[in-house]
């Protein structure tokens, strides 16, 4: 089997601190574009689907992006290992920018969904390649400190995105299209930064691509996402839902059979013989299943209970953002000094479990200060674990598999998030429908006067304008429906805690991925020394011996 090799025409790169910072700036620019887009669009979504006539199919706005992102994660990871990551990162930025332009000009809801899918193809690459490139240029022992700016970036997006999206949506002069237009200049700037600063090696590989594996993995991912999507809407026992369950099982079997025979599998099954990688990936999946479910539905409750607009409700996420940044920054220095990261992984899961247990006490009268404290604890746990799960997976594999390990770890986390949001959402909405019906029927006259004729027509402004006791009844209905569902996450997080204790702490590498593969050096004095070549003066061809002719041919070559 012929594996990937470095391009012999490319010089060895010196990873100076200045070069690392320049490359990191390009990664931040790309990640900012992807992170900001998600929070901007989520705020504007009700207006977008209303204008384009897609209210009944609103979920496809999210499903298309999620499906495309999850599909391409392993592909970007493997192709980056085979061919190098620079050009792939630029392609991801280009796809995301082009799709933003298409979404801004979308004439119908169907076209908007298509362009959201293309955005996902770019967004998945931006996230995976950024993590892999950081592993390429920064040793595992120092990697944690680079997660601080990334955590701050996502925190900024969580707060700024809803505000910017709300401003565009509410502006008569601009409109929701600017939620996508804004990505175009940002994307062009990010592309320019990446083009000039991403000095990464190119590679060549003569191994045939694993097309069958890509198709089988795509079928597996698609059937899983559609199963969870339809299970939440049609019911878990509906014929269409069961059809996708069957398709999922068949595609998983086909994928395993294909990967066992592939020369360069898109997801090497050998990764799953590595116990540290398996535990880290299972831990990421379990935390993703519980974490995203909790985050996905809390903003809805907060808007209903506080009366804040969708734009201003983003400010209520500040405590979680503060918790993430505080613990990422606080643990980074300790990890760099000692190389110990398992203690933070265990502590992170324990804090998330504590936050979820606290969230089970949520009630209609719970103050925003208390909710903020709950979110701070949740964020503190996320900050401790979100970096270390990926770090453990990357550190457990050879340098040549960093991209594949990163993408596989993220892939299973996204799978966990998809399942968690779908199951949690089904439980929450079914309980909410019953609770709201009781609340409205118990205050029927006041509900009619407030113009609330159905639970489906409820918006935060209507709840706040309803007056007492209807307003309290509605807020209590949301809290009574949401709080008990958190108990379903507790067993999952208990399993995650056991996995965190079982995680074997492999000593962190002091060598960056590119250095380990011989594609870069840390100092100029480490560059390979090429001995000087002395050119021999021209002599008649008849005087050259066999050795001389060989030397002359080699010089000309």
C-alpha positions in Angstrom: 0.0 0.0 0.0 1.4 3.4 -1.0 0.6 5.9 1.6 0.7 9.7 1.4 4.1 11.3 1.0 5.3 14.9 1.3 5.5 16.8 -1.9 9.2 16.7 -2.7 9.0 20.1 -4.4 7.9 21.8 -1.1 10.6 23.0 1.3 10.6 22.0 5.0 8.7 24.5 7.0 10.1 26.2 10.1 7.4 26.5 12.8 8.4 29.8 14.3 6.1 31.4 16.9 5.2 34.1 14.3 4.3 31.5 11.7 2.1 29.6 14.1 0.3 32.8 15.1 -0.3 33.7 11.5 -1.7 30.3 10.7 -3.9 30.4 13.8 -5.3 33.8 12.8 -6.4 32.2 9.5 -8.1 29.4 11.4 -9.9 31.9 13.7 -11.2 33.9 10.7 -12.7 30.7 9.2 -14.2 29.5 12.4 -15.7 32.9 13.2 -17.6 32.9 9.9 -19.1 29.5 10.5 -19.9 30.1 14.2 -21.5 33.5 13.7 -23.6 32.3 10.8 -25.4 29.7 13.0 -26.4 32.1 15.7 -27.5 34.8 13.2 -29.7 32.5 11.2 -31.3 30.9 14.2 -32.7 34.4 15.3 -34.0 35.2 11.8 -35.4 31.8 11.0 -39.1 32.5 11.9 -39.1 35.5 9.6 -37.2 33.7 6.8 -39.5 30.8 6.6 -42.6 33.0 6.8 -41.4 35.2 3.9 -40.6 32.1 1.7 -43.6 30.1 2.7 -41.8 27.3 4.5 -43.2 27.4 8.0 -44.4 23.8 7.9 -40.9 22.6 6.7 -38.9 24.9 9.0 -36.9 22.0 10.4 -35.2 21.4 7.0 -33.3 24.7 7.5 -31.4 23.1 10.4 -31.5 19.5 9.1 -29.9 20.4 5.7 -27.0 22.1 7.4 -26.6 19.5 10.1 -26.7 16.6 7.6 -24.2 18.1 5.2 -21.8 19.1 8.0 -21.9 15.6 9.5 -21.5 13.9 6.1 -18.3 15.7 5.2 -16.5 15.6 8.5 -14.8 12.2 7.9 -14.1 13.1 4.2 -12.3 16.3 5.1 -10.3 14.5 7.9 -9.1 11.7 5.6 -8.4 13.9 2.5 -6.4 16.3 4.7 -4.2 13.4 5.9 -3.7 12.3 2.3 -3.3 15.6 0.4 -2.6 18.3 3.0 -5.0 20.7 4.6 -4.3 24.1 3.1 -6.2 23.8 -0.2 -9.1 21.9 1.5 -9.4 24.7 4.1 -9.6 27.3 1.3 -12.2 25.2 -0.6 -14.3 25.1 2.6 -14.2 28.9 3.0 -15.1 29.2 -0.7 -18.0 26.8 -0.5 -19.4 28.6 2.6 -19.0 32.0 1.0 -20.6 31.0 -2.3 -23.5 29.3 -0.5 -24.1 32.4 1.6 -24.4 34.4 -1.6 -26.8 31.8 -3.0 -28.9 31.8 0.2 -29.2 35.6 0.2 -30.6 35.5 -3.4 -32.7 32.4 -2.9 -36.1 32.9 -4.7 -37.9 30.1 -2.7 -37.7 28.0 0.4 -36.5 25.0 -1.5 -33.5 26.8 -2.9 -32.7 28.2 0.5 -32.6 24.7 1.9 -30.2 23.6 -1.0 -27.8 26.5 -0.3 -28.0 25.8 3.5 -26.8 22.3 2.6 -23.9 23.7 0.6 -23.0 25.9 3.6 -22.9 22.8 5.7 -20.4 21.3 3.2 -18.1 24.2 3.9 -18.8 24.6 7.6 -18.0 21.0 8.3 -14.6 21.5 6.7 -13.9 24.7 8.6 -14.4 23.0 12.0 -12.6 19.8 11.3 -9.6 21.2 9.4 -9.1 23.9 12.0 -8.7 21.4 14.8 -6.5 19.2 12.7 -4.2 22.1 11.6 -3.8 23.2 15.2 -2.6 19.6 16.0 -0.3 19.9 13.0 1.5 23.0 14.2 1.2 22.9 18.0 2.4 20.0 20.3 -0.3 18.3 22.2 1.1 19.6 25.5 0.7 23.2 24.4 -2.6 22.8 22.5 -4.9 23.5 25.3 -3.9 27.2 25.5 -5.0 27.7 21.9 -8.5 26.6 22.8 -9.0 29.8 24.9 -9.3 32.1 21.9 -11.5 29.5 20.2 -13.8 29.3 23.2 -14.0 33.1 23.4 -14.8 33.2 19.7 -17.7 30.9 20.1 -18.8 32.9 23.1 -18.7 36.1 21.1 -20.8 34.4 18.4 -23.4 33.2 20.9 -23.9 36.8 22.1 -23.3 38.8 19.0 -25.1 36.5 16.5 -28.6 36.9 17.9 -28.2 40.7 18.3 -26.9 41.1 14.7 -29.5 38.7 13.3 -32.3 40.5 15.1 -31.1 43.9 13.9 -31.0 42.7 10.2 -34.4 41.0 10.6 -36.1 44.0 12.2 -34.6 46.5 9.8 -36.9 47.6 7.0 -34.0 48.8 5.0 -32.0 45.6 5.2 -34.1 42.5 5.9 -33.2 38.9 6.7 -31.2 38.5 3.5 -28.4 40.4 5.2 -28.0 37.5 7.6 -26.4 35.8 4.6 -25.0 38.8 2.8 -22.8 39.6 5.8 -20.9 36.3 5.2 -19.7 37.3 1.8 -17.2 40.1 2.8 -16.2 38.1 5.9 -15.6 35.0 3.7 -13.5 37.0 1.2 -11.4 38.4 4.1 -11.0 34.9 5.6 -10.0 33.5 2.2 -7.4 36.2 1.8 -6.0 35.6 5.2 -5.9 31.9 4.6 -4.3 32.3 1.2 -1.4 34.4 2.5 -0.8 32.8 5.9 -1.6 29.1 5.6 1.8 27.9 4.7 1.2 24.2 5.0 2.8 21.2 3.2 1.2 19.6 0.2 1.1 15.8 -0.1 0.7 13.2 -2.7 -0.9 9.8 -2.5 -1.2 7.1 -5.2 -3.7 5.1 -3.2 -7.2 4.9 -4.8 -9.8 6.9 -3.0 -12.3 5.0 -0.9 -15.4 6.0 -2.9 -17.4 3.0 -1.7 -16.7 3.9 1.9 -17.7 7.5 1.3 -21.0 6.3 -0.2 -21.7 3.8 2.6 -20.9 6.4 5.3 -23.1 9.0 3.6 -26.0 6.5 3.5 -25.4 5.7 7.2 -25.3 9.4 8.2 -28.3 10.4 6.0 -30.5 7.5 7.3 -29.6 8.3 10.9 -30.3 12.1 10.6 -33.6 11.5 8.8 -34.6 8.8 11.3 -34.2 11.2 14.2 -35.8 14.1 12.3 -38.9 12.0 11.3 -39.0 10.2 14.7 -39.5 13.6 16.4 -42.2 14.7 14.0 -44.0 11.5 12.7 -43.4 9.4 15.8 -40.8 6.7 16.5 -43.0 3.9 15.3 -44.2 5.5 12.1 -43.6 3.5 8.9 -41.2 6.2 7.4 -39.2 6.3 10.6 -38.9 2.5 10.7 -37.9 2.5 7.1 -34.9 4.7 7.9 -34.0 2.6 10.9 -33.7 -0.4 8.5 -31.7 1.7 6.0 -29.4 2.7 8.8 -28.7 -0.9 9.9 -28.1 -2.0 6.3 -25.8 0.9 5.6 -23.7 0.4 8.8 -23.1 -3.3 7.9 -22.2 -2.3 4.3 -19.8 0.4 5.6 -18.0 -2.0 7.9 -17.6 -4.6 5.1 -16.3 -1.9 2.7 -13.8 -0.4 5.2 -12.3 -3.8 6.0 -11.2 -4.2 2.3 -10.3 -0.6 1.5 -6.7 0.2 0.8 -7.0 3.6 2.5 -10.4 3.6 4.4 -12.2 6.8 5.0 -12.5 5.8 8.7 -9.8 3.2 9.5 -11.3 0.4 11.6 -7.9 0.1 13.3 -8.8 3.3 15.2 -11.4 1.3 17.1 -8.7 -1.1 18.3 -7.2 1.8 20.2 -8.8 1.8 23.6 -7.9 5.4 24.4 -9.4 6.6 21.2 -12.5 4.5 21.6 -13.1 5.8 25.2 -12.5 9.4 24.2 -14.8 9.2 21.2 -17.6 7.4 23.2 -17.2 10.1 25.9 -17.6 12.8 23.3 -20.7 11.1 21.9 -22.3 10.7 25.4 -21.6 14.3 26.4 -22.8 15.6 23.0 -26.0 13.6 23.5 -26.7 15.3 26.8 -25.1 18.7 26.3 -26.7 19.8 23.1 -30.1 18.6 24.2 -29.9 20.9 27.2 -28.7 23.8 25.2 -31.2 23.4 22.3 -34.4 24.0 24.3 -33.4 26.4 27.1 -33.5 29.5 25.0 -37.2 28.8 24.1 -38.0 28.6 27.8 -36.0 31.8 28.6 -37.8 33.8 25.9 -41.2 32.7 27.2 -40.4 33.3 30.9 -38.5 36.6 30.5 -40.3 38.2 27.6 -37.1 39.1 25.9 -36.9 39.1 22.1 -35.0 36.5 20.2 -32.2 39.0 19.7 -31.8 40.0 23.3 -32.2 36.5 24.6 -28.7 35.8 23.4 -27.5 37.9 26.3 -28.9 35.2 28.6 -26.2 32.8 27.2 -23.5 35.1 28.6 -23.1 33.1 31.9 -22.5 29.8 30.0 -20.0 31.6 27.7 -18.2 33.0 30.8 -18.0 29.5 32.3 -16.5 28.0 29.1 -13.9 30.7 28.7 -12.9 30.6 32.5 -12.3 26.9 32.6 -10.6 26.6 29.2 -8.2 29.3 30.2 -7.8 28.1 33.7 -7.0 24.5 32.8 -4.7 25.3 29.8 -1.7 26.4 31.8 -2.0 23.4 34.2 -2.1 21.0 31.2 0.9 22.7 29.6 3.0 22.5 32.7 2.1 19.0 33.9 0.7 17.2 30.8 -2.2 16.0 32.9 -5.7 16.3 31.4 -7.8 13.4 32.7 -8.6 15.2 35.9 -10.3 18.0 33.9 -12.2 15.5 31.8 -13.6 13.9 34.9 -14.4 17.3 36.5 -16.0 18.5 33.3 -18.5 15.6 33.1 -19.2 15.9 36.9 -20.0 19.6 36.5 -22.3 19.0 33.5 -24.1 16.3 35.5 -24.5 18.6 38.4 -25.9 21.4 36.1 -28.4 19.0 34.5 -29.5 17.8 38.0 -29.9 21.4 39.0 -32.0 22.1 35.8 -34.5 19.4 36.9 -35.6 21.8 39.6 -36.6 24.5 37.1 -40.0 26.0 37.8 -42.0 28.9 36.5 -40.9 31.1 39.4 -37.1 30.4 38.9 -35.3 33.7 38.7 -33.1 34.6 35.8 -30.2 34.9 38.2 -30.7 31.2 39.2 -30.9 30.2 35.6 -27.8 32.2 34.8 -26.0 30.3 37.6 -27.2 27.0 36.2 -25.8 28.0 32.8 -22.5 29.1 34.3 -22.0 25.6 35.9 -22.9 24.0 32.6 -20.5 26.2 30.7 -17.7 25.5 33.2 -18.2 21.8 32.6 -18.2 22.2 28.8 -15.0 24.3 28.9 -13.2 21.5 30.8 -14.2 18.7 28.5 -14.7 20.0 25.0 -11.0 20.5 24.4 -9.8 17.5 26.2 -11.9 14.8 24.5 -10.4 15.9 21.1 -6.9 16.3 22.6 -7.1 12.7 24.0 -8.2 11.3 20.6 -5.5 13.2 18.7 -2.8 12.2 21.2 -3.7 8.5 21.1 -3.0 8.1 17.3 0.1 8.3 15.0 0.8 11.8 13.6 -0.3 10.6 10.1 -3.8 9.9 11.4 -4.4 13.2 13.2 -7.0 14.5 10.7 -8.9 11.2 10.5 -8.9 10.8 14.3 -10.2 14.4 14.7 -13.0 14.0 12.2 -14.1 10.6 13.5 -14.2 12.0 17.1 -16.3 15.0 16.0 -18.5 12.8 13.8 -19.6 10.7 16.7 -20.1 13.8 18.8 -22.4 15.2 16.1 -24.2 11.8 16.0 -24.8 12.0 19.7 -26.0 15.6 19.5 -28.4 14.6 16.7 -29.9 11.8 18.7 -30.0 13.8 21.9 -31.8 16.8 20.4 -34.3 14.6 18.6 -35.2 12.4 21.6 -35.2 15.3 24.1 -37.2 17.4 21.7 -39.9 14.7 21.3 -40.2 14.3 25.0 -40.3 18.0 25.7 -42.8 19.0 22.9 -45.2 16.1 23.8 -45.3 17.2 27.4 -45.5 20.8 26.5 -48.5 20.3 24.2 -50.5 18.8 27.1 -49.3 21.4 29.7 -50.2 24.3 27.4 -53.6 22.9 26.5 -54.3 22.7 30.3 -53.0 26.2 30.9 -55.1 27.7 28.1 -58.3 25.8 28.9 -58.0 26.7 32.6 -57.9 30.4 31.6 -60.0 30.2 28.4 -61.7 33.6 28.7 -58.4 35.5 29.3 -56.7 33.5 26.5 -59.4 34.6 24.0 -59.1 38.2 25.1 -55.3 38.0 24.6 -55.7 36.5 21.1 -54.1 33.2 22.1 -56.3 30.6 20.4 -53.9 27.7 20.2 -50.5 26.6 21.7 -49.1 26.7 18.2 -49.6 30.5 17.9 -47.7 31.4 21.1 -44.9 33.9 20.8 -43.0 35.5 23.7 -44.6 38.9 23.2 -48.1 37.4 23.4 -47.2 35.6 26.7 -46.0 38.8 28.3 -49.1 40.8 27.1 -51.5 38.1 28.4 -51.5 39.3 32.0 -52.0 37.3 35.1 -52.9 34.5 35.9 -52.6 33.3 32.3 -49.0 34.4 31.9 -47.9 32.5 35.0 -49.8 29.4 33.9 -48.0 29.4 30.5 -44.6 29.9 32.0 -45.3 27.1 34.5 -46.4 24.9 31.6 -43.0 25.4 29.9 -41.1 24.8 33.1 -43.2 21.8 34.0 -42.6 20.3 30.6 -38.9 21.0 30.4 -37.6 20.3 33.9 -38.6 16.6 34.2 -37.1 15.8 30.8 -33.6 16.6 32.1 -33.9 13.4 34.2 -33.6 11.4 31.0 -30.2 12.9 30.5 -28.9 11.9 33.9 -28.2 8.2 33.1 -26.4 9.2 29.9 -24.2 11.6 31.8 -23.5 9.0 34.5 -22.2 6.7 31.7 -20.1 9.6 30.5 -18.7 10.0 34.0 -17.7 6.3 34.1 -16.1 6.7 30.7 -14.1 9.7 31.9 -12.7 7.6 34.8 -11.9 4.8 32.4 -10.0 7.1 30.0 -6.3 6.2 30.0 -4.1 9.2 30.3 -1.4 8.9 27.5 1.5 11.3 28.1 1.1 14.3 25.9 3.4 14.6 23.0 5.9 17.5 23.0 6.2 17.4 19.2 3.8 19.0 16.7 2.2 16.7 14.1 4.1 18.2 11.1 7.4 17.9 13.0 6.6 14.3 13.8 5.9 13.6 10.1 9.1 15.3 9.0 7.3 18.1 7.2 8.5 20.9 9.5 11.1 21.8 12.1 10.8 23.9 15.2 14.0 25.9 14.6 16.0 27.0 11.6 19.1 25.2 12.9 17.1 22.0 12.7 16.8 22.3 8.9 18.5 19.5 7.0 22.0 20.5 5.9 22.5 20.0 2.2 26.2 19.4 1.4 27.7 21.8 -1.1 28.1 20.5 -4.6 31.3 21.2 -6.5 30.8 21.5 -10.2 33.6 20.0 -12.3 34.9 22.0 -15.2 33.8 20.9 -18.7 36.0 18.1 -20.0 35.9 16.2 -23.3 33.4 13.5 -23.2 36.0 10.9 -24.1 37.9 11.6 -20.9 35.0 10.9 -18.6 34.9 7.5 -16.9 31.8 5.6 -15.9 31.7 7.2 -12.5 32.1 10.7 -13.9 29.3 10.2 -16.4 27.0 9.1 -13.5 28.0 12.2 -11.5 27.3 14.5 -14.5 23.9 12.9 -15.1 22.9 13.2 -11.5 23.9 16.9 -11.5 21.8 17.6 -14.6 18.9 15.7 -13.1 
